Amino acid sequence: MRRIALSLLALAFTLTGCQPAPTQTEQAQPEQPQQQYQWKLVTSWPKNFPGLGMAPERFAEKVNAMSGGRLTVTVYGAGDLVPAFEVFDAVSQGTAEMGHSAAYYWKGKTPAAQFFASIPFGMNAQEMNGWLNYGGGMALWREVYAPFGIIPLVGGNTGVQMGGWFNKEINSIDDLKGLKMRLPGLGGEVLSRVGGVPVTLPGRELFTALQTGAIDATEWVGPYNDLAFGLHKAAKFYYYPGWHEPGTTLEFLVNKAAFEGLPDDLQAIVETAAQAVNQDMLDEYTSRNIAALDALVNEHGVELRRWPDEVIEVLRDTNAEVMAEEVAKDPMMRKVYDHYRAYQEGVWRYHSLSEEAYNDIRQ
């Protein structure tokens, strides 16, 4: 047996030696360089503006790092490449591969888009995230944007916003009549219905417009951003809560052709980075608003005012009327509203036993 084994081993060595040497083409080839992609990301915010403006910057940093430089994203603030309210068109037309904005700005293009930012007396940030990520909302959002060649991704949330800056107290619904206020989306429709004059302005124009009297009041986001814009220098009264925007979701808009041109791993990186930024923004606003509100009240003498109950009741009833009329005009808006409302009623039932019930007992 030993002699047989040795014979077989010798035969194996002999056969190996008889093999022809590998040709040059068969030798290990150097690894081919992977394709690199350069994307432009346009936003509706001033470059590096706290919160809103930092979300796209952080997204770009994460994508660049996770892709090892294979996909680099360059961020352009509002007006640097395209105006603040032309982000949607820029992404749709391929002028930029991505955008960062808020969906209610596009109500003139597709009214149903407003549900994917925030609607008056609607869902808060936690509820919106649940609806979009696990409740079927994202599929509807993609359906709404599909005709424009855009894929939406969640891009942050400010949480419940403040009610706005005023130079006079609001004691009754009559105090809103004739008042020119920067208020976008369906909130602006409600204001108009009760006699106010809604105005749409980009963030960088708010302070000057309020200071010069071009507008009588404005809302923006909350203490963190409002302090950065210096709105306390142009108005005295700060109202809460933000009935018009109870949980404003921001969005990343992605050009569909550009996205589908990426390999699978880079597509996953884009989606994962957007999800990370979505949570990061809410965390940041929750923390930063605390110190900012303290500064506004204690250092700058801002007077906080809660909306009177009777004013809120009128606004809520008016919102129901506006919503009924708006959804009757557009089949897609009706489809999204019915889905949104069904989820909202379900989550409110549950939260009445969890989040709200806990809030009632913890003080």
N, C-alpha and C positions, 0 to 999 in steps of 0.2 A: 504494500500500500504506500509505503514511504517512497519507493522508487517511482511509482506511478505519479504521485503528487509532484515529485521533483521534475519528472518528464513534462507534465502539463505546464508547470511554471516556466520551464525553459522554452516550451513552445509559445507561450504567451509573450515572453520577451522577444522571441524571434519575430513573431507576427507584428508586434509593435514597432520594431525596428524597420520592418518592411514598409510601413506606412509612409507615403510621400510627405515631405515637409509641407506645411501650410503655405499657400501662396500669399503674396503681399495683400491681395484683396481679402483673403480669409483671416488675416490677422486682426486683432482688436482695433476697431476704428475709434477715433476720438469722438466724444459726445458732442452732438450737434447743438449749437446754442438755441435756446427756446425763444419763441417769438415774444416780443415785448409790445405792450399796448399803452398808449398815452391817451387819457381821457380828460375832457374838460367838464367841470361841474359848475354851473351857474346858480346863483341863489337870489332870493328876494330880500336878503338882509345886508346891512353894511358889513364889509369885510371884517372878520374877527369880532363881530359884535357879541357881547356876553350871551351865553345860552344859545339863542337861535343861530347866531353866526359861527359859533364854535362847533356845533354839531357836524356840519360838513367838513370842517378842518380835521376833526377827530376821526371822521369816517375815512378821509383820505389817508391819514397817518396809519390807520389800522390796515387798510387795503394794501398800501405800499409795503408795510412790514410783513404781513401774512403772505403776500405773493412773492416776497424776495425781490421786489423791484420789477417783476414781470408786468404788473399793471400799476401804472402811476397815475394819480388823479390830481389835477391842478384845479384849485378852487378860485372862482371869481365872484366877488361881492356884487351887490346890486349896482348896476350902472357901469361896472368895469368892462363887461363884454356885451350884456344886454340889459335893458331896464328891468326893474323889479317885477313888473307885472307881465313880462314877456318870456318868463322862464318856461312856461308850458309850451309855447310855440317853438322856442329854441330847441327844446328836446325833441318835440314831435318832428321837426324838420331836419334834425341831425346837425344843427349848428353846434350843439353841445351834446355829449353822450349822456349827461346826467344833469339834474336840477335838484334844488332843495327849496321847498316852499310850503304853502298851505292850500289844501284843495278847495276851500271856499272861494278863493280868488278866481276860479274857473267856472263860476256859475253861469256866465254868459255863453260858455262853450258847451257845457253839459251840466244842467242844474243838479243832477244827482250827486255830483262831486262834493257838494257841501256836507253831506252826511259823513264823509271820511275825514273831515277836519273837526268841526264841532257845530252843533245846532243848539239854539236856545232851549234851556231846560232839558237838555239831553244827558248823555252818559258821561261819567267822569273818566279819568285816565285809566284806572284799573279796569273799568267796565269796557272801555273802548278796546284796550289791548286784548281782553278776553274775546270780544266779538270778532275782531279782525283776525286774530291768530288761531282761535279754536271754535268760533261760532259761525263761520261761513262768510264773514264780512269781507275778507281779503279776496275771495273768489268774485264777489260782486264788484269790488273796486277794480279788479283787473278787467272785468267785463265792461265797465263804464269807460275805461281808458283805452280799450283795445282798438276802437276805430281811429284813434289818433297815433297808433304805433308806439304807445308808451306803456311800460310796466311800472306800477307803483310799488313802493316798499315803505314800510313804516320808518319814520325818520325823527322820532322824538315826541315828547308830550310835555306841555307846560304845566299840567295840572289845572285846577280851577283858577281862572283868572280873576283879576279885580274888576270892579264895575265901571271904573273910569274916573277921569279928572274933570272937575267942574269949578267954575268961578262963582257959582251960587248954589245954595242948598236946594235939594229936590225934595219938596214936602208933599207934593201931589202930582198927579199925572199931567196937570195943566202946566207945570213947570218945564215939561219936555216939549211943549208946543212951540214951534218955530226955532228950536234949538238946533244949530248945526253941529253935528258930532261925527267924528271919524268912527265908523262902526261898519265892518264888512259883513258879508253873508246874510243869512236869514235874520240875524239880529238887526241889521239895517232895515230890512223890510218891516219888522215889527215897530221899530222906531218911527218909520215913515207913517205907518198906519195910525199911530197915536198923535201925529202932528209934528214930529221932529223931522229934521233934514239930514239923512245919512250921507256921509262923504267918505270916499275911499282914497286913502293916501298911503304911500310907502312910509316906513318907519322913520327914515332920515328927515322927512319933511314935517313931522308932527310938532316938534318944539316950536319952530318958527311960525307954523300955521296957528298954533294956540296962542303964542305970545303976541302976534300981530292982530289977532281977532278974526282971521280968515275962517276959523272954526271956533265954536263956543265951548266945546268939550271934546275929549278924546279918551279912548281906551287904547291900551297897547297890550301888555301882557300881565305884569305883576310887579311887585316891589323891586326885584333884582334888575329887570330891564328898565323899568320906569325911572329908577334912580340914575341909571347910566345915561338915559336920555335927558335928565334934568327937568322932567315934566313938573316937578314940584316948584320950579322957579316960575312957571307960567300959569299955575292953577293952585287953588287953596284947598279944595275939598276932594277927598279921595273916597269913592264909594265902593262898597262890597256887598254881596259877592258878585262874581261875574255871571249873571243869569244867562247872558248871551253866549258865553264860551266856558262851559263847565269842565272841559277836558280836551284841550285842543291838540289833536294829533298833527304833527308835521309829516311831510312826505319827502321821500326821494323819488324823483321821476327818472326812469331809465329808458333810453331809446331802445326799442325792442330789437331792431336789427343789430345794433352794437352789442347788446347783451347776448344775443344768440350767436354772435361771432366770436365770443370767448369760449375757451375750453371749459369743460365741466368744473374743474377745480377752481378756476377763477370766478365762475358764476357763483359757486358756493361761497367763496370768500366775500363777494359783494353782498350777498344776502345775509351772511353771518355778521358782517361789519355793520350793516343797517340795523339789525336786531340789537346789537350791542349798544349802538348809539341811541336807539329808541329808549332803552332803559336808562342809559347814562344821563340823558337830558332831564328826565323826570327826577332822578336822584339829585341832580345838581340844583334844579329849581327848588325842590323841597328844602334843601339846605341853605342856599343863598338867599331865598326870600326872607328867612328869619332875620338875618342881620340887616338886610336892606330895609325892611319895614321898621325895625328899631331905629335906624338912622333917619328915615323919613319923618318919623313921629317925634323922636327925642332930640334930634339935632337940627331938623329943618322946620319943625313946627307944623307939619301937615296935620290937618284935621280929618280923622276917619269918620265916615258916616255909613250907617247901614241903610240899605234901601228900605223905605217905609213899606209895611206889609200891604197897604192898599195899592201902592204903586206896583209892587210885584204881582198882585192879583190881576190887575188890569193887563200887565205885560204878558202874564201867563195865558190869560184868556185870549188876548189878541194873537199870541203866537199860535194857539190852536186854530184860529180862523185862517191865519196866513198859511199855515202848513196844509190845511185842507184844500185851500185854493191852489197852492203851488203843485201839490202832488197830482191834482186833477188835470194839470196842463201837460204832463210829461209821463209817458208810460214807464220809462226807466226810473224816474224819480219815485213813482208809485211802487214799483217793485222793490227798490232799495228801502224806502220808508217802511213798507210792511214788514220786511225782514228785520230792519233796525228796531222797530217798535216791539216786535214779538220778543226779540232778545232782551230789550230794555225792560220789559215788564217781568220777564223771568228773573233777570239778575237783580232787579229791585226787590222782588219777593224774597229771594235768598238773602240779600244784604240787609233786609229789615230784621232778619234773625241773626245776622253775623256782624257786619261792619257797623251798621247803625245802632244795633242793640248794644254793642260794646261801647260805642261812643257815649251812649246814655248812662252807662254805669261806671265809667272809669274816672270821672271827675270827683 
